[in-house]
Amino acid sequence: MEDDEKSDSVSISLGDDCIVIADVYDSNEMAYNVLEQALETEAAHIVIEPFQLGEETSRWIRVGNCLHKTTVITAAWCFLFGQLFPKHNIGCLSFGLSSLLCATVYAVSWQFDPCCKYQVETDPSKLEQILSYNSLLFASPVVLVRKDDTRRKILHNTVAVASGIYCAVRCFHWYQQSVSCS
């Protein structure tokens, strides 16, 4: 009977604005539900002990980070390529469209996900500080730290839109030149 009560309960440990998702659940679905609740509380730190849940959450955050960085880098390359090679529109357009595509995928899939407000902590000194206050069952949990991503999203969206506008202007000039040559 105690096992049923343990598996049916939502055991979120709170302490120092830290939530520990313990590795005590009978099913992954229950652990996922606890993670969703933890994300919605907007805690400063979330410690995820279940290995599979921690790995999937970490991977999800890394993919979102990759989309963000790809958006910014391809937008920068769009502007750089356009300035270095003004007669080669295809390269500029491909970088600009890649930036817009990554920004769109991020906006659709990650922007409103509460998980995008968190980053995986990898600094050993910070991990030691966070984990020293909590008694853990698992030796190497995934630790999420809440970060303010407002500036990051503003940068991300601004450079994507700017690269799109830059590409549109270049296409317009390219079209005008091809029409005037005909």
N, C-alpha and C positions, 0 to 999 in steps of 0.2 A: 504494500500500500504506500509506503514511503517513496518508492521509485516512481509511482504514478503521480504523486503530489509534486515530486521534484521535477518531473518532465513536463507537467502542466503549468508550473509556475514560471513567471518571467523573472529570472534572477539577474537583475541589473544591479551591480554594486556601485554605489555612489560614494565618492570621497574626493575632496579637493577638486571639484569640478572635473572629475575623471570617471568615466563609465567603463567597467570591465565586463566584457562579454565572455563569461566563463565557458570552458569546454565541458559542459555538463548536460547538453541537450541530446535527446534521443534521436532527433531528426535535424537535418540541415535546414528544413523549412522553418522550424522554430527558432533556430539561431539567426536566420535571415530576418525574421520578424523582430527579434530583439535588436538587431543592428538597425533596422528601419526606425524603431522607437528611439534608439540612442542618437541617431542622426537628427531626428526631429527635435530632440531636447537641446540641440546646439551646444553640447558640452565642449569644453576646451580640449579634452583628450578622450579618445576612445581606444581602449585596449582590446584587441580581438584575439582570443586564445584559440578558437577552433581553426585548425590549419587550413582547411579548404576554403572556409569563409574569408579568412585573412588573405589568402593568396588571390582569390577572385576579386576582393575589394581593392587590393593593391594593384592588380592588373587593370581594373576599371579606371582607377585614378591615373595610372601611367598612360593609358590610351588617351584619356582626356588631356593630360599634360602634353602628350605628343601632338595631338591635333592643335592645341593652342600654340605650341612652339612652331609647328609647321606653318600655321597661318601667318605668324609674324615674320618668320624667316623668308617664306616665299614672297610675301609682300615686299620685304626689303630687297630681295633679288629682282622683283618686278621693276622697282624704281631704278635700281642700280643698272640692270641690263638695259632699260630704256634710255638711260643717260649715256652709258658707255657705247651702245650700239644703236643709235637713233634710227637707222634704216632697217633694222631687223625686228619687225613687229611680232613675229611668231614667238620668239623667246620671251619677250615681255608679256605677251598675252597668255602664254602657258603658265608663267609664274603667277600672274594676276588671277587667272581663273582657278589655279590650284589653291591660292589663298582664300578666294571666295568659297570654293567647295569645302575646304576644311572648316572655315568659319560657319558655314551653313550646317555641316554635319555636327559640329560642336553645339550650335544653337539648338538643333532639334533633339539631340541625344543627351547632352550633358548640362546645358545651361541651367535647367530648372531642377536638376537632380541634387538633393541635399548633400550627396557624397562629394560633389565638386567643390564644396567649401573646405574640404579636408585635404591634407597632404600626408604622405607616409613619412614618419620621422625615421631618419637613418643615422643621425649623429649620436655616437655612443654615449657622450657625456649627457646629452639631453635625455636619451632613453633611460640611462641610469637614474637620473633625477625623477623622471616620471614613474618608472617602475619600482623605485625604492619604497614608495608609499603604499603599494598594493601587494597583497600576498597573491601570487599567481600559481596556477596549477601547471601551466605550460611554460617551458623554458624560454622560448623565443617567440613571443606574440607579435602581431602586427600592431603598431601604434599609430593612430591617426591624430593629427594635430589640426585644430580648426584655424584657418587663415582667412583674412579679409581679402577677397579676390576682386573687389570692385575696380581697383586700378588696372588689374590684369585684364578684366573683361572690357574695360573702356579702351585700353591699348589694342587688344585683340580685334575688337569690332571696328575701331577707327582705322587701323591699317588695312583691314580687309576691304572696307568700303572705299577708302582712298585708293587702294590698288585697283578696285573695280572701276572707279571713276577715271583714273589714269588710263586704264585700258580702253574704256569707252571713248575717251578723247582721242587717243591714238588711233583707234579704229575709225573714228569719224574723219580725222585728217587723212588717214590712209585711203578711205573711200573717196574723199574729195579729190585727192591726187589722182586716183585711178579714173574717176569720171572726167576730170579736166584733161587727162592725157588722151581720152578716147575721141 
